[in-house]
Amino acid sequence: MPKLKTHKATAKRFQIKKSKKGITILKRNDGQDHFNSRESGKTKRNKKTDNTMSRTMKKTILRAMPHN
């Protein structure tokens, strides 16, 4: 059987957290690099928080990252 390889682009974008409750996958919000001065304070604040991925996306991401 061939080796299972990690999809590197997926590994860079998502972070896997394991706890007693189960596995959660976090993703940084988009659009944090530049042009943020024009955003409202509420938008800037919301961009700083991480997003939790849905159950269906979690399945796909875990398949792409077998060793995490």
C-alpha positions in Angstrom: 0.0 0.0 0.0 1.4 3.4 -0.9 2.3 6.1 1.7 -0.4 8.5 2.8 0.7 12.0 1.9 -0.4 15.2 3.6 -1.9 17.9 1.3 0.5 20.7 2.1 -1.8 23.6 1.1 -4.5 22.3 3.4 -2.0 21.8 6.2 -1.0 25.5 6.0 -4.5 26.8 6.0 -6.1 24.8 8.8 -5.2 24.0 12.3 -6.5 20.8 14.0 -7.3 21.0 17.8 -8.0 17.8 19.7 -9.8 17.7 23.0 -12.0 15.4 25.1 -15.1 16.8 23.3 -13.6 15.8 19.9 -11.7 17.4 17.0 -12.2 21.0 16.0 -10.7 22.5 12.9 -9.9 26.2 12.8 -9.3 28.5 9.9 -8.1 32.1 9.9 -10.5 34.7 8.4 -9.9 36.0 4.9 -8.7 39.5 3.9 -6.5 40.4 6.9 -3.4 41.4 4.9 -4.0 44.9 3.6 -6.7 47.6 2.9 -8.0 47.2 6.5 -8.0 50.9 7.4 -11.2 51.4 5.4 -13.0 48.6 7.3 -15.3 49.5 10.2 -14.1 48.6 13.7 -16.7 45.7 13.9 -15.3 44.2 10.7 -11.7 44.5 11.9 -12.6 42.8 15.2 -14.4 40.0 13.5 -11.5 39.3 11.1 -9.2 38.6 14.1 -11.3 35.6 15.3 -10.8 32.1 13.9 -13.6 30.2 12.1 -14.7 26.7 13.1 -15.3 24.4 10.1 -18.5 22.5 9.6 -18.8 18.8 10.0 -18.7 18.1 6.2 -15.7 20.3 5.7 -14.0 18.6 8.7 -14.3 15.2 7.0 -12.7 16.5 3.8 -9.9 18.3 5.7 -9.0 15.3 7.8 -8.8 13.1 4.7 -6.3 15.6 3.2 -4.2 15.6 6.4 -3.9 12.0 7.5 -1.0 12.4 10.0 -2.4 15.2 12.1 
